[in-house]
Every structure is written in structure tokens, then in C-alpha cells.
């Protein structure tokens, strides 16, 4: 469960960070 939650958090964080960066560029 912990590993899955951590993986989800990483994926969500990457997506959230990736979107603004892509729009900024």
C-alpha cells in the first residue's frame, strides 16, 4: 500500500509540475 501511494504521489506530482512548466514554455 505504501509503495503504491508513494508511486501515485510521484506520478501526480510529476503531472502537476509538468503541466505548468509546459504552459510556461
C-alpha positions as a printed NumPy array, in Angstrom:
array([[  0.   ,   0.   ,   0.   ],
       [  2.757,   2.424,   0.951],
       [  4.686,   1.803,  -2.265],
       [  1.537,   2.277,  -4.347],
       [  0.65 ,   5.5  ,  -2.541],
       [  4.193,   6.813,  -2.981],
       [  4.091,   5.904,  -6.68 ],
       [  0.75 ,   7.697,  -7.057],
       [  2.132,  10.749,  -5.302],
       [  5.161,  10.841,  -7.597],
       [  3.026,  10.432, -10.714],
       [  0.601,  13.123,  -9.566],
       [  3.426,  15.481,  -8.599],
       [  5.155,  14.928, -11.95 ],
       [  1.91 ,  15.622, -13.813],
       [  1.155,  18.738, -11.767],
       [  4.692,  20.074, -12.214],
       [  4.85 ,  19.082, -15.88 ],
       [  1.691,  20.97 , -16.878],
       [  2.665,  24.475, -15.634],
       [  6.193,  24.074, -16.991],
       [  4.889,  23.073, -20.422],
       [  2.467,  26.021, -20.469],
       [  5.183,  28.406, -19.261],
       [  7.461,  27.335, -22.104]])
